Amino acid sequence: MNTKRKYCLMWAFVACAASIFSITDHVGYFGGDKAPSTLFFTSWSTWICTAVAYISLATWRKDEYSFGMKFFKFSADIMATATFIVSAFVLPEKIWMYSYWTNIGGIFKHFLLPLLTIGFELFVDRKKKYKMIFSLYGIIIPVIYWTSVICRFLSARKNFGGRIPESLWFRYYPYGFTNIDSGHSLKGLVILLCGIGAGLILFGLFFVFADKKSKENR
């Protein structure tokens, strides 16, 4: 079996497992008493990476990608990189801690799927021709995600009379720094997100230059 196809099969299997965990880890998606899975950046990243993994498996023989596939593939690379770096080095349970490796769902969503997505881009795929503008295209889905999160909790605050009850924070604020009911300001959050966006653009530039370098070596 072709090496690329084998890689895509493994990637698709891991992606399927990660997608299942992205829902079962948050039963609130079905109206339970936990936060909805759609609230988290990791879930969006997992679903985008899963879609790209299965499309890559189905099209592994083709020599060229459509613009739409390039867009989603590049977005998956950016979101996977952010997911891995944040989960490994920023969140409380860092990669060198034992607790990081005791959450099976977390291993699939935060470690295996992001690394396989990035690995496919850097070491396996040869069907890409990214232009510099893709570094901006890569933040479109993250911007949509953060806009939806902010609009959702602002709407909830309005419905609750200006403040979300503390007992419901987990349903509207995916991360502590997003909670404007616990001392953080909306202005500060927007500034922070602009900084995160700049970081994602830098990730995008890395993949653009990596693509150019791989084409030079073909």
N, C-alpha and C positions, 0 to 999 in steps of 0.2 A: 504493500500500500504506500502511496506517495506520502513523503514526510509532512508536507504541508497539510494534506488531508488528515493525517493522524493527529497533528497539532489541533486542527479545527474541531475534530471529534472530541478530544480531551477538553478543549476550551468550551465547547457547547455543553458537555456534561456538567462541568463545574458551574457554568452560567445558569443552567437549569436548577441545580441545587441551590445556588445563591438566591435565585429569584423566589424559590419556595420558602427559603428562610426569611427573605425580606418581607414576606406576608405573615408567615406563622410566628415570627418573632414579635409581631405587632397585631394581636387579635382585634385591636381597636378598628382595624380596617373593615371589619365586619360588624362594627357597632358594639364592641366589647368595652372593657374598662381600661384599655391601654391606648397609648397614642397611635393615631392612624399611620400606617406605613408610608403613605404619601407625604407625610410631614418631613421626612428625612432626606437629606441630600444623598446619603448612601443608597437609599431605595431607588431614587431616580437614576443614579449612576449604574446600579445593578441592572435595571431594566433596559437602559440604553446599551450597555455592554452585552447583555444577553441577546438583544435584537441583532446587534452587529455580529456577534459570534455565529448565530444561526444563518445569517445571510452570507457571511464569509464561507461557512461550510457549504452552503448551496451553490456558491459561485466560485469555488476555489480554482476551477479550470480556466476561468475567464482572464483575459489579459488586461482589462481596463475596468475602472469603476465609473459609474455615473456620478454627476455632481452631488445628487442626493445622498448616495452611499458615502462619498468622500466626506460630506458634511457630518453625517451621523458617526462615521468612523473616527473622524478627527475629534468630535465632541466626546465620544467614548474614551479616547486616549486622554483627553484633558481631565475629564471627570474621574477616570480611574486613577490617574496620577494624584489628584487632589485627595481622593478617598484614601489611598494607601498612605500618603505622607501624613495626613491629619490623624488617621487612626493609629499609625505606628509611632508618631513622635509628638503629637499635640494632646490627644485625649488622655484622661487619667490612666487608663490601662494601656501602657506603652508596650512596644513590641518586645522589649527585653524582660518584661514582667511575666511571671507564671500565669497570672490571671488572663493575659492576652490570648493564651493558647488553650484555655479551658472552655471557651465559647465556640462551639462548632459552627454555628451560624455566622459568627463574627469572622472566623477563619476563612470561610467561603466568600463572604461579602467584602471583607476588608483586606484580605491578603491574597488568596488564590486567584480570584477573578480579576482584580486589578493588575496583578503581575502577569497573568496570561494575556490580558488585553494589551498591556504595554509591550510584552515580549513579542507578540505577533507583529506589532507595528515596527519594532526595532530590528528583529532578527529573522522574521519569517516572510512577511509580506514584501512583494516587489511590484505591486500594481498601483502605485500612488504617485501623484504629481501635485503636491501641495504648493500653493503660492503663498506669499507672505500674508495676504488678506485672511487666510484661514486662521491665523492667530487671533483674529477678531471674531470670526465665525464660531470659534470654539467656546466663546463665553455666552453665546445666545441662549442655549438651554439653561445654564446656571443662572443667568439673569431672569429668565422666565420662572425658574424655581424660586429664587429669592423674592421676586415680585409677588408671586402667589402666596408665599408664606406671610409676607408683610401685609398684603391686602386682607388676608384671612384673619390675622390677629387684630388688625385695626378695625375690621368689621365687627369682630367679637367684642372688642372693648366698647364700641359704640352701643352694641346691643345690651351689654352689661352695665351701661351707665357710666362709662369712662374708665373702667378697670376690670380686668378679668379676675374672677375669684381665684385665690391661691390654689384651691383644690383642683382647679381646671387648667392650671398653667401647662401641665404636661400635654394637653391636647392641642395647644396653640403655639408653644414655644419649643422648637426642636432642640435648641442648645441654650445654655445659660446666658451667653452673650447677646442672645436675641430678645431676652425677657425685659421689656421696657416697663414692666410693672414691679421690678425688683431693684430699681435704682439706675438702670441703664436708660439712655435717651435714644429717641428715634434718630436724631441727627447723628449721634455718635455711632449708631448701628450702620447708618448709610455710609458714613466715612469709612468705617471698618470694612464694609462690603466692597467699597471702591478699591480699597487696598487689596482685598482678596481677588477682585477682578483683575487687578494689575498683575498679581502673581500668576493667575491662570493664563494671562496673555504671554507671560514669560515661559510658562510650560509649553504653550503653543509654538512659540518661536523655537524652542528646543526641538520639537518634532518636525518643524519645517526645515530646519538646518540639518537634522538627522536624515530627512528624506532626500535633501539635495546631496548629502554626502554619500548615501547609499546608491544614488543614481550615478555618481561619478565613479563608483567602484564596480559598477556592473560590467 
